[in-house]
């Protein structure tokens, strides 16, 4: 109960909804006056919570911010699909698959770096390779020793602006609006290049066992994409 009280005090002076499920707490900002908040069971709340991937403190780092993207070689002859744990190069009708585990993943306004343990067969002999993603004006470039080409992804280069996030969110995460905008912009450049605004949902999920916090934003793109932003125990923000 003491932990619940601290979370409630940090999020708002008004009422908040707290649900404890398997060591995780979901915090919702109070509904607008006059709006009825439908009752939701603890099981439904747990199913709705974003997956943090933080249940195991030793979980492998990921390339979440570039997963699900397709890149092209400079000459356009080859493509690269970045999937969770898999890199697929396609050229001349032939696909080459590389399994990987990522570590030392670091993201900044300039791009992303990581160390990959790469193997041609899952569980097979692996070698370590450096991966780097460098952001440029209107594009990003990906290089990795395990790949046959360098690859480019066209982007809008626009910076996402954050709306609705105030002292409650910033105080809980220890991050300001610019930090959230940077994480969201990096994600959106690859997946939603025409989005310009992200609106905070007013909800936060806390996982005490792993020390992670998760919140969501809705982008102003045509699909109304909902993006999760996770803050891990080290204070690193990643959008996915």
Buried (B, 14 or more C-beta within 10 A) or exposed (E): EEEBEEBBEBBBEEEBBBBBBEEBBBBBBBBEEEEEEEEBEEEEBBEEBBEBBBBEEEEEBBBBBBBEBEBBBEEEEBBBBBEEBEBBBBBEEEEBBBBBBBEEBEBEEEBBBBBBBBBEEEEEEBEEBEBBBBBEEEBBBBEBEBBEBBBBBEBBBBBBBBBBBEEBBBEBBEBEBEBBBBBBBBBBBBBBBEBBBBBBBBBBBBBEEBBBBBBBBBBBBEEEBEBBBBBBEEEEBBBB
